[in-house]
Amino acid sequence: MRACDRHTIEFDGETFNVDAGLIAESLGIGASQVQPLMREGRITSRCERGIDEDAGHYRLTFFHGRLRALLIVDAAGELISRAIEANTGGQRRTSARREMGR
């Protein structure tokens, strides 16, 4: 488990556990809203494993309304970068991009 800024991401080799505060901050909602919105299917997520030059990295994407938050993490759960984009139904338009330091 690694601390990312003030949030944590845990990875046990199969499953990621992302701090609700990080998801909420990325999607512009309150942390207490994350779990209920996920249960309702109004926040969805996807995990992709990197290959070739991206091996050892994972892209965690959280979708909510017109936003998607992309978190790039390594196998230790360290947040490498975060991007918040408009969810335009297939087109990738960046509305804000934030790099997280190690």
C-alpha positions as CSV (number, residue, x, y, z in Angstrom):
1,M,0.0,0.0,0.0
2,R,1.3,3.5,-0.9
3,A,0.1,6.9,0.1
4,C,-0.6,9.1,-2.9
5,D,-0.7,12.7,-1.8
6,R,-3.2,12.1,1.0
7,H,-5.0,9.2,-0.6
8,T,-4.2,5.5,-0.8
9,I,-4.3,2.9,-3.6
10,E,-3.9,-0.7,-2.6
11,F,-3.1,-3.5,-5.0
12,D,-2.9,-7.2,-4.0
13,G,-1.8,-8.5,-7.4
14,E,-5.4,-9.0,-8.6
15,T,-7.6,-6.3,-7.2
16,F,-7.2,-2.5,-6.7
17,N,-8.8,-0.7,-3.8
18,V,-8.8,3.1,-4.5
19,D,-9.5,5.6,-1.7
20,A,-13.0,7.2,-2.2
21,G,-11.5,10.6,-1.6
22,L,-9.3,10.3,-4.6
23,I,-12.2,9.2,-6.8
24,A,-14.4,12.0,-5.4
25,E,-11.7,14.7,-5.9
26,S,-11.2,13.5,-9.5
27,L,-14.9,13.5,-10.4
28,G,-15.8,16.7,-8.5
29,I,-18.1,15.0,-5.9
30,G,-18.1,14.4,-2.2
31,A,-16.3,11.3,-0.9
32,S,-19.5,10.1,0.9
33,Q,-21.2,10.0,-2.5
34,V,-18.8,7.6,-4.2
35,Q,-20.0,4.3,-2.7
36,P,-23.7,4.9,-3.2
37,L,-23.2,6.1,-6.8
38,M,-21.1,3.0,-7.5
39,R,-23.9,0.8,-6.1
40,E,-26.4,2.6,-8.3
41,G,-24.2,2.1,-11.3
42,R,-23.8,5.9,-11.8
43,I,-20.0,5.6,-11.2
44,T,-18.4,2.8,-13.2
45,S,-14.8,1.8,-13.6
46,R,-12.4,-0.1,-15.8
47,C,-8.9,-1.5,-15.2
48,E,-6.4,-2.0,-18.0
49,R,-3.0,-3.7,-17.6
50,G,-0.1,-2.2,-19.6
51,I,1.9,-4.2,-22.1
52,D,5.2,-3.7,-23.8
53,E,6.7,-0.4,-22.7
54,D,3.8,0.1,-20.3
55,A,4.2,-3.3,-18.6
56,G,3.9,-3.0,-14.8
57,H,1.5,-0.1,-15.1
58,Y,-2.2,-0.1,-14.8
59,R,-4.8,2.5,-16.0
60,L,-7.8,2.7,-13.7
61,T,-10.7,4.7,-15.3
62,F,-13.7,6.0,-13.3
63,F,-16.7,7.2,-15.3
64,H,-19.4,9.5,-13.9
65,G,-21.7,11.7,-15.9
66,R,-19.7,13.7,-18.4
67,L,-16.3,13.1,-16.7
68,R,-13.8,10.3,-16.6
69,A,-10.9,10.1,-14.3
70,L,-7.8,8.2,-15.4
71,L,-5.3,7.0,-12.8
72,I,-2.0,5.5,-13.9
73,V,-0.5,3.4,-11.2
74,D,2.3,0.9,-10.8
75,A,2.3,-2.6,-9.4
76,A,3.0,-1.2,-6.0
77,G,-0.1,1.0,-6.1
78,E,1.9,4.2,-6.5
79,L,0.0,6.9,-8.4
80,I,2.1,7.9,-11.4
81,S,-0.4,10.3,-13.1
82,R,-4.0,11.4,-13.0
83,A,-6.1,13.0,-15.8
84,I,-9.6,14.2,-15.7
85,E,-11.3,14.2,-19.1
86,A,-14.6,14.9,-20.7
87,N,-16.4,11.7,-21.2
88,T,-17.5,12.3,-24.8
89,G,-18.5,8.7,-25.7
90,G,-15.3,7.6,-27.3
91,Q,-13.4,10.8,-28.1
92,R,-10.6,11.7,-25.8
93,R,-10.7,15.4,-25.0
94,T,-8.6,16.5,-22.0
95,S,-10.2,19.1,-19.9
96,A,-7.5,19.0,-17.2
97,R,-4.4,17.0,-16.7
98,R,-2.5,16.7,-13.4
99,E,0.8,14.9,-12.9
100,M,1.3,13.5,-9.4
101,G,4.9,13.5,-8.0
102,R,6.4,10.5,-6.4
